[in-house]
């Protein structure tokens, strides 16, 4: 392997998944590997400027000149892009960033076993899922949190209400249900909540908003290794909500909640970093919101302990760790 070429999908906007692709490209360059980003169409001006600022080189897919000495890394959901690697005899790898998208784009009459493709996973739960489905456990390269952006404030702002951040694009109807359930069951608690929707903002503004919030409502599922709850933890904000399965890479249950994953989680240095519920279980989540809001208002000692555990969690998802995982994967490719 002499080159790593990464397909950047034409989504029209950046996402958590595409940010991770840029992270991988940057760390690959730092490891001394020739690295290119492949685009179907030229990136728009803001993205091109960002790529230049990060020292990342891009070109159109038709100009990549892939071959047997190249690794062609394609995120899940873009099976058609893999064909470029098949045609040029490049070593083609599907990077599964969400277990639920493993088969997206794959024709009904085609099995992964029929194709000359290898796999990379974004988290431990995704790797376990892929092992059950495909027969082999792939290497894992996780995202990292940019602590120059996502870091805690000196202290949370003093406000009479408890600020709860949420992302409207993540199952907005369930967000509304949780809000309405809390308002119906506990209007006294609901009156103490200020809901802070975060959508369509640059990452720096997202981080600034998270630092002003006490809680983060997690309503996305399915997920591979969800970044927003990690970013919230980095900002000293407690996540509560759904894991999407992939969240169990770092989410660890706290309090009296009994919900646990359907597999043995990997050992980690932290524990008790949030409150988590079965995906879609809005009643349990609404009850959790009520309890956590009261905990913040009454300054329970457990709240500070959860915040500390979240910070410890986020710090483990750092650039050096990703680089180590990436290096191990590259060495495996070369062996």
N, C-alpha and C positions, 0 to 999 in steps of 0.2 A: 504493500500500500504506500503510494507516494502522495496522493491527494485525497482530501475529503471535500466532496461537493454536496451541498445541502440545498434541497428544494425549498424555496420560499413560496407558499401557496398564495394565489391571487384572491385574497379575502376582501380587499377594499378598505380594511382598517386593521390596525394591529390588535392582537389578542394576547392572552397569556401564553398560548401555545407558540405563537410566532416570536414572542419575546424570548422564550426558552431556546428556540432555534438560533437566535442571535447570540445568546449566551454561549451556546455550544460552539458557534463559529469563532467567537472571541477567544474562548479557552483553548480551542484547537490551534489557533494561531500562536497563542502563548506557549504551547507545547512544541512549537517548531514545525507543525504540519501545514503544508500548503493547503489553504482552505478557500473555497469559493462558494458564494451563494448563487443559486440558479433561479432566474425569474422567467416566466412565460412572457411577460410584458415589462417594460422598464418601470422601476418603482417611481411613485410620485415624488414631487420635490421635497416634502418634509421627510419622507423615509430615506430618500437618497442622501439628504443632508445628515441624517442620523447615522446611516451606514458609514459615511465618510468620517464623521466625528469619532466613531468607534473603531476606525481603522479596518473596516470590513470591505472586501472586494466582491463585486457582483458582476454577473454577465447574463446574457440571455441564454436560456437552456440550449438553444440550437448552436451556440458558440462555445459550449463547455468542453467539447472534444473529450468526452468520457472514453475510457478504455479499461483494459484489465488491471491497470495500475491505480485505478481510482475507486473510491467507495462512494456510492450514490445513496445518500440518506434522504428518505422521503417520509414526512409525517403521515399518520393514519388519515384515511379518508380520501387520499389522492393516488389511488391505485394506477390511474392512467399515467402518472408521472414516472412510476416505476418502469414502464415499458422502455423509457429512454435508456435505462441501465441495462435492461435485457438485450436491447438491440446492439449496444456497444460493448457487451461482455464485461461491463463494470460490475463490481461487487455491490449488489443492490440490497439495501437494508430498510425495512419499515420501522419507523420510530413510533411506537404505540404510546400516545399521550393520553388516551382515554380508552379503557377496556371496552366501552360500549361502541367504539368506532372501529374495532378491529376488522370487521367485515364490510365496512362502508366502501362502496365503489367496486367491490369484488363481484364479478358476475355470478349469478346463481349456480351455474353449472361448473364453476371453477373452485378448487380447493387450494388453500395456501400451499399444501404439500405438493401441488402440481407445478409450482413456480420456483425458479431459482432465486429465492429471496431469503434473507436472514432477518433477525428481529432484535430490536432494542426496546426496553421498557422504561417508563418514566418513574415508576415507583414499585415498591415491594408488592402491594396488592395487585397491580397490573401484571407484574411478572408471574405471580402465582396463578392468576387467571389464564395467562397465556400458556403456562406450563400444563394446566389441566386441559386446555383446548388443543394445543399444538404438540404436546409431548416433551418439550424441552423448555427449561427456564432460561430466558434471555438475560443478558447483562442489564444493569440498571444505571441510567444517568439521570439524576434528579435536577430540578431547577434550583437556582439559588436566589436569595433575597438580597437586593442591593441596599446595604445598610447606610449608604450615603443619602438615600431617599427615605427608606422605611426604618425609622428609629423612634424611640419613645420621647415624649416631651419631658421637660424638667418636672412638670406636674400637669395633671389634667386641669383644664379650665374650671373655675368655680362657677357652676351654673345651678340654678334651683331644680333643674330637671336632669334626668338621665338620658344621655344622647346615645341612640342606637343607630349605627350605620347599617345599610343594606344596599344591595345592588338590584335595581328594578328589573334588569334583564334576566335575572336568575329566578325563573318561576314566579313571576309577579303576582299571579293569582294566589299562590300560597302565602306570599308576603302579606297580601291584603287579608287573607283569612286569619293569619296569626294576629294582625293588628285588630281585626274586628272581634276575634275571640277574647283577647285581653280586654278590649273595651266593654264587651258584654259581661264578662265574668267579674272583672275588677276595674270599674270606672275610676276608682281612687288611684289605682296604680297607673292606668292608662293616662290619667291627667298629669302624671309625673314624667312622661316619656316625650322626648323630642326625636322624631324619626328623621334620619339624615340619608336621603337617597344619593347614591354615587353612581353616575353614569356619564359616559362620553367625555371624561376629563383626562388630561395628561397625568402621567403617573405621579409627578411631583404634587399636583393638587389632590390626587387620591390620598397620598401619604399625609399631606397636611390635614385633610379632613379626618382621616382615621385617628390622628393624634388628638383630636378634639372630642373623640367619642369614647364612651366607657365600654360598650358592647358592640358586637358585630353579628348580625343575624345571617346565618349561612343557609341559603335556600337552594343552592345549586346541586343538581344530581342528574345523571351520573357524572362522576369525576375521575380523573386519573391521578393527579397530585395537585389539588386545588391551591392556587396561589393566593387568592384574596384572604382566606383565613390566616395563612402564614404571614402575609403582609400586615394584617390586623395585629397578630401576636407581636410582631416586630415593633409595632407602634404602641404597645402597652394596652391593647384593646382585647377584651375577652370574646372569643367566638362561641356561639351556641347555635346549634342547628344540625343540618344533615351532613353526613360524611361523603355521600356519593360513592361509597366503597373505597375509592382511591385515597380518600382523606385519612384512612387508617394508617397510611405510611407514617404520619406524625401525630394524629389526633389521639389523645389518651383521656379516657373518661374520668370525670371528677364527681364528687358528691354521691348521693344515694342512687343515682341513675343505674339501672341494671343492663341497659342496652350494650351489647358487645358485638364485635365482628364475627362472621362465620368461619374464621380461621385464626390461627395463632399469629398475633402481631409480632413483628421483629423486636428484639430487645433494644431499648434506647435509654439514654441517661436521664430523661425527664419523665414526668407523670402529671396527671391531673391538670391538663392545660385547657379545658373547656367542657361544655355540656353538649352531649351529642345524642341524637334521636334517630329512629328508623326513618329512612327517606320518605318524605310525604306525611309524616306523623305530626300534623299541625297542632293537635290538641296538647300532646306532650310538650311540644316546643313552646306553645303559648304559656303553659304552666311554668316552664323553665324561665321564660322571659319575666313572668311575674316574680318568681323567686329571686332571680338575679338583680332585677331592678331594686327590689327591697334590700337586697344585700349591699348594693352600691349606696343606696340612700342611708342605710344604717351603719355603713362602714364596717361590715363584717371582716374579720381577719382573713377568712377564706378568699375573699376577693383579691387581696394583695398577693396571696400565695398563688392563685391562678395566673395573675398577671406575670409574676416572676417565672412561673413554669413556661408560659407562652414565650417570654423573651428568651429563655434558655433553648426552647424549641427552634425559634427562628434563627438564632445564632448558629445552630448546627447546620442550617441550610445556607452555607456560605460558598463563595467563589472557589476557594481552595479545595473544599470537599468535592465540588462538581468537577474540578480539574483532575482530582485523583480518580474519580469514577470514570471520567472520560479517558484518562491515560490507561487505566486497566482494560477498558474496552478496546482501545486502539492496539494495545499489546496483544490482546486475544486475537484480533484480526490479523496481526502480523505473525502469529505463532503457527 
